[in-house]
Amino acid sequence: MQEILNAPTQKLQEEDRRHEFLQTMLRIRAFEERVYRMYLEQQTYGMSPHLSSGEEAMATGVCAALRKDDYIIGTHRSHGHILAKGAQMRPMLAELSGKVTGYCKGRGGTMHIADFSLGIVGANGIVGGGIPIASGVGLSIKYRGTDQVCVCFFGDAASNIGAFHESVNFACAFKLPVVFVCENNMYGLSTLHARVSATPNVADRAIGYGIPGVTVDGMDVTMVYEVAKEAVARARSGDGPTILEGKTYRYYGHSSSDQRPYRTREEEEQWRARDPIITLKKRLLEEGKLTEDAFSQLESAAEAEMEDAVAYAQSSPEPDLDTVMDYIYC
């Protein structure tokens, strides 16, 4: 049965982690905003970064429900997922800058960052490309007999490719420990999801596989966390997958060349008014669990970490041309 959750969480069932959530979202926002400026100033290499500004609650809430040895598989828009899973800004920015100190020694760039020690199997530049990989990781977990979980992030457009249905069906048939997380930001590049989908919610499709499907307010990090905890616990206990869909929004275009002619500025302002960082900040202020000064300190810490990452990336060495064929599968 598909369940729609959109009411604010009244209280967490355990130690209040919302300051941690706020810090993570601020780090993601600081990283991406600076990376975007650096790209426009031609200080980074490769393709335009695909930004997740506005979607921070999804990465933060889901990854907070995971252990360090759990796995995540990302998308072309995965800076937030990677940071939320424990990655550091220094090697991330070095990777985007094509430096040998990057997570993939400068070979992967913005869309292909991986660190197996953190359970980051890798981001993926192919729409939906990570979904079958997630089922493969789930099969590996089951074969090895561990109690790990794999989370696969994907966008709404990826839910319409054949690999989505094949992979989810396979994971369900064998009760693999996978959580399929759809970040539904309403647009597949410029195409409105409602125009190309027969169901209003991606999670509605879960009924066809006999698994839970939950649609949640993807701008509310505490709500995302609560739902993710349940899905992760279900997967870890051997009961199989869940489709978790968060209704969220990307503030920027698909990439830097996208000026967003397919949506109105009024729509954008309505979503920005529900910004996940500002929403959580306001809630904590109202509860007396945060002060403006404390928030400013968290914000400053995120900015300082990013400034340090910029200095680190810019001072790191370029790859030696003699190593151009290294780290390549043959």
Residue pairs with C-beta under 8 A, 6 or more apart in sequence:
1 207
1 212
1 213
2 201
2 203
2 204
2 206
2 207
2 213
2 214
2 215
3 212
3 213
3 214
3 215
4 201
4 214
4 215
4 216
5 214
5 215
5 216
5 217
5 223
5 227
6 216
6 217
6 220
6 223
7 223
8 220
8 222
8 223
8 283
9 220
9 222
9 223
9 226
12 18
12 222
12 225
12 226
13 226
16 289
17 64
17 225
18 221
18 222
18 280
18 283
18 284
18 289
19 284
19 289
19 290
19 298
20 64
21 57
21 60
21 61
21 64
21 221
21 222
21 225
21 280
22 277
22 280
22 281
22 284
22 290
22 295
22 298
23 298
23 301
23 302
24 56
24 59
24 60
24 63
24 64
24 83
24 84
25 56
25 57
25 60
25 221
25 276
25 277
25 280
26 277
26 298
26 299
26 301
26 302
27 83
27 89
27 302
27 305
27 306
28 52
28 56
28 59
28 60
28 79
28 80
28 83
28 84
29 53
29 56
29 277
29 302
30 299
30 302
30 303
30 305
30 306
31 79
31 83
31 89
31 92
31 93
31 306
31 309
32 49
32 51
32 52
32 53
32 79
32 80
33 53
34 306
34 310
35 44
35 49
35 51
35 79
35 93
35 96
35 110
36 49
36 51
36 252
36 256
38 44
38 96
38 310
39 48
39 49
39 256
40 256
43 97
43 314
44 96
44 97
44 98
44 110
45 96
45 97
45 98
45 109
46 96
46 98
46 109
46 110
47 109
47 110
47 111
47 255
48 255
48 256
48 257
49 79
49 96
49 110
49 255
49 256
50 76
50 77
50 110
50 111
50 254
50 255
51 77
51 79
51 250
51 251
51 252
52 59
52 77
52 78
52 79
52 80
52 183
52 250
53 250
53 251
53 252
54 185
54 219
54 248
54 249
54 250
54 251
54 271
54 272
54 275
54 276
55 77
55 80
55 183
55 185
55 218
55 248
55 249
55 250
56 80
56 221
56 276
56 277
57 218
57 219
57 220
57 221
57 224
57 246
57 248
57 276
58 80
58 153
58 181
58 183
58 218
58 224
58 246
58 248
59 80
59 81
59 83
59 84
59 153
60 80
60 84
60 221
60 224
60 225
60 276
61 221
61 222
61 223
61 224
61 225
61 227
61 228
62 84
62 151
62 153
62 179
62 181
62 224
62 225
62 228
62 244
63 72
63 81
63 84
63 85
63 86
63 151
64 84
64 225
64 228
65 225
65 228
65 229
65 231
65 232
66 72
66 85
66 119
66 149
66 151
66 232
67 148
67 149
68 86
68 118
68 119
69 119
69 146
69 148
70 119
70 148
70 149
70 150
70 151
70 232
71 119
71 120
71 121
71 137
71 141
71 148
71 149
71 150
71 151
72 81
72 85
72 119
72 120
72 121
72 150
72 151
72 152
72 153
73 121
73 122
73 123
73 124
73 130
73 133
73 134
73 137
73 150
73 151
73 152
73 153
74 81
74 82
74 113
74 120
74 122
74 123
74 124
74 130
74 153
75 81
75 123
75 124
75 127
75 130
75 153
75 154
75 155
75 158
75 183
76 111
76 123
76 124
76 125
76 126
76 127
77 155
77 183
77 250
78 111
78 113
78 123
78 124
78 153
79 92
79 110
81 120
81 123
81 153
82 92
82 113
82 115
82 120
82 123
83 89
83 92
85 118
85 119
85 120
86 118
87 103
87 113
87 115
87 118
87 120
88 309
89 305
89 306
89 308
89 309
90 101
90 308
90 309
90 312
90 313
91 101
91 102
91 103
92 102
92 103
92 113
92 309
93 102
93 306
93 309
93 310
93 312
93 313
94 100
94 101
94 102
94 103
94 106
94 309
94 312
94 313
94 316
95 102
95 103
95 104
95 106
95 108
95 109
95 110
95 113
96 102
96 109
96 110
96 313
97 106
97 313
97 314
97 316
98 106
98 109
98 318
98 319
99 106
99 313
99 316
99 317
99 318
99 319
100 106
100 316
100 317
100 318
100 319
100 320
101 312
101 313
101 316
101 317
102 108
102 113
102 316
103 113
103 114
103 115
104 112
104 113
104 114
104 327
105 319
105 327
106 318
106 319
107 319
107 327
108 114
108 122
111 123
111 124
111 125
112 122
112 123
112 124
112 125
113 120
113 122
113 123
114 120
114 121
114 122
114 123
119 148
121 130
121 133
121 137
121 150
122 130
123 130
124 130
124 133
127 154
127 155
127 157
127 158
127 161
127 188
128 154
128 157
128 158
128 159
128 161
128 163
128 164
129 163
130 152
130 153
130 154
131 152
131 154
131 158
131 163
131 164
131 167
131 168
131 180
132 163
132 166
132 167
133 152
134 150
134 151
134 152
134 167
134 171
134 178
134 180
135 167
135 168
135 170
135 171
135 176
135 178
137 150
137 178
138 150
138 171
138 174
138 176
138 177
138 178
138 241
139 174
139 176
141 148
141 149
141 150
141 176
141 177
142 174
142 175
142 176
142 177
147 177
147 236
148 177
148 236
149 177
149 178
149 179
149 232
149 235
149 236
150 176
150 177
150 178
150 179
151 178
151 179
151 181
151 232
152 178
152 179
152 180
152 181
153 181
153 183
154 164
154 180
154 181
154 182
154 183
155 182
155 183
155 184
155 185
155 188
156 182
156 183
156 184
156 185
156 186
156 187
156 188
156 193
156 197
156 202
157 188
157 189
157 191
157 193
157 196
158 164
158 182
159 182
159 197
159 202
159 205
160 188
160 196
160 197
168 180
168 205
168 209
168 241
168 243
169 209
170 176
171 178
171 180
171 240
171 241
172 209
172 210
172 211
172 240
172 241
175 238
175 239
175 240
175 241
176 235
176 240
176 241
177 235
177 236
177 238
177 240
177 241
178 235
178 241
179 228
179 231
179 232
179 235
179 241
179 242
179 244
180 241
180 242
180 243
180 244
181 228
181 244
181 245
181 246
182 202
182 203
182 243
182 244
182 245
182 246
183 218
183 246
183 248
184 193
184 201
184 202
184 218
184 245
184 246
184 247
184 248
185 248
185 249
185 250
186 192
186 193
186 194
186 247
186 249
187 193
187 250
187 254
187 262
187 263
188 196
189 254
189 258
190 254
190 258
190 261
190 262
191 262
192 262
194 200
199 205
201 213
201 215
201 245
202 215
202 243
202 245
203 213
203 214
203 215
203 243
203 244
203 245
204 213
204 215
205 213
205 243
206 212
206 213
206 242
206 243
207 213
209 241
209 243
211 240
211 241
211 242
211 243
212 231
212 234
212 242
212 243
213 242
213 243
213 245
214 227
214 231
214 242
214 243
214 244
214 245
215 245
215 246
215 247
216 223
216 224
216 227
216 244
216 245
216 246
216 247
217 223
217 224
217 246
217 247
218 224
218 245
218 246
218 247
218 248
219 247
219 248
219 249
219 271
219 274
219 275
219 276
219 279
220 276
220 279
221 276
221 280
222 280
224 246
227 244
228 244
230 242
231 242
231 244
234 240
234 242
235 241
235 242
249 268
249 271
251 268
251 271
251 272
252 258
253 259
253 260
260 268
281 290
281 295
284 290
285 291
285 292
285 295
